[in-house]
Amino acid sequence: MLVNKDIDIILASKSPRRRELLSQINVRYRCIVSEKEEIITKEIPSEVVKELSYQKANDIYDNLLKSNEIKKDTIIIGADTVVSYEDKILGKPKNEEDAFNMIKMLSGKSHNVYTGVCVIFVSGKLKKEINFAECTKVYVSDLSDKDINEYISTGEPMDKAGSYGIQGRFGKYVLKIDGDYNNVVGLPIAALFNKVRDEFGVDLTNRTYENREEVKACIFDLDGTTLDTVESIATTANMVLSEFALEVHPNDSYKEFAGDGQVELVKRALIASGDTELKYFEKAMSRYIELFASKCTYNVVPYDGIRELFEELKKRDIKICIFSNKQHDNVVSILNELFGENYFDYVLGQKDTHKKKPSGEGIDIILENINIDMKNCIYIGDTNTDMMTGKNYGLYTVGVTWGFRKQRELIEANADYIIDNPLDLVKII
């Protein structure tokens, strides 16, 4: 099923009208105003607003990046609106006389309103960007000097490009428009929503994310995702605990102990048995490694539907890889026994060549060896560590509910998609 994502949506604008438009379609967001000086190098109005919106969005992105404040998937929206008459850009009036002259110029004629929008989407190492401009033609009725002065006396024109606000008192002087009304207000909300959904796969209102790239490779976690290994882990660890006369634990406890490599597993088991100072750790660790070499395949089986899923992926010519925090030699031994040699396109367990998950260093190694771009790869796992691994690298992440952890953990870890059966993965692909 598709789950809501905790996306940080940022509006790089202080405009109350843009805020109202986002709230109108139920977008939950926060505002960070760009303080960077605007530099205009373009002349065509549509290019000017694209340039300025780009500067605003990227200024916020750069500041967040420098301060290390991008902690989750983030969307930054920058926007700029100008009024143009005969290709001349009309800014905000300097004073009442300037406002009078602008409105007089627009009276009885048509003019164009351009809004430029830049949207930046950040997910792990992935950064995508769209920059576009929308144009709406506005037709204004003939205004007398009295009409203009009465409007100016309201104070409404003084903070608006072109000296008027279509959503305010000036609305009675607008005969018609060609294009998006909201674009004149300050944000082409329909174009924004649809372009973000089409380009990034993100629904701004319900914060769901759908991967829209062709899937060419799947990277699977091992324990709790591909294989039910809990009995092999629990049996080995309990043998070690028994040798030190420490309390042993039921198999289900090891579903919580596992996931971050054998060092953390042994530490968690010792602490749960009362060795809070880990005085037995070095000897217990050495003994675990020794015993697990022969126990790593003990009662290990693929989860129901995994073999069928892998065969379906092979039919579709989608590469299948395994990435685990379990020691590499153990991973290879287990997979060779259960699936045969060279069944997978690439297998990577824990080595000195890379940091363990949730670091994405191992993903770098895998993608380089299978020659697949990150945008064409998805990551599948059963724990928050797995979701963090995919997110830290910018991959589309799929959480599985048949493994070691509960669905709630996957939702809180911001999984892009959650499945209850291996063959449900085919629906995504």
ABEGO torsion letter per residue (X at the ends): XBBBBBBBBBBBBABAAAAAAAAAAGBBBBBBBBABBBBBABABAAAAAAAAAAAAAAAAAAAAAAAGABABBBBBBBBBBBBBBGGBBBBBBABAAAAAAAAAAABGBBBBBBBBBBBBBBBEABBBBBBBBBBBBBBBBBBBAAAAAAAAAAGAAAABBGGBBAABAAAAABABBBEBAAAAAGBBAAAAAAAAAAAAGBBAAAGBBBBABBBABBBBBABGAABBAAAAAAAAAAAAAAAAGBBBBBAAAAAAABGAEAAAAAAAAAAAAGBAAGAAAAAAAAAAAAAAAAAAABGBBBBBGAAAAAAAAAAAGBBBBBBBABBAAAAAAAAAAAAEBGABABBBBBBAABBBOABAAAAAAAAAAAGBBAAABBBBBABAAAAAAAAAAGBBBBBBAABABBAAAAAAAGBABBBABAAAAAAAX
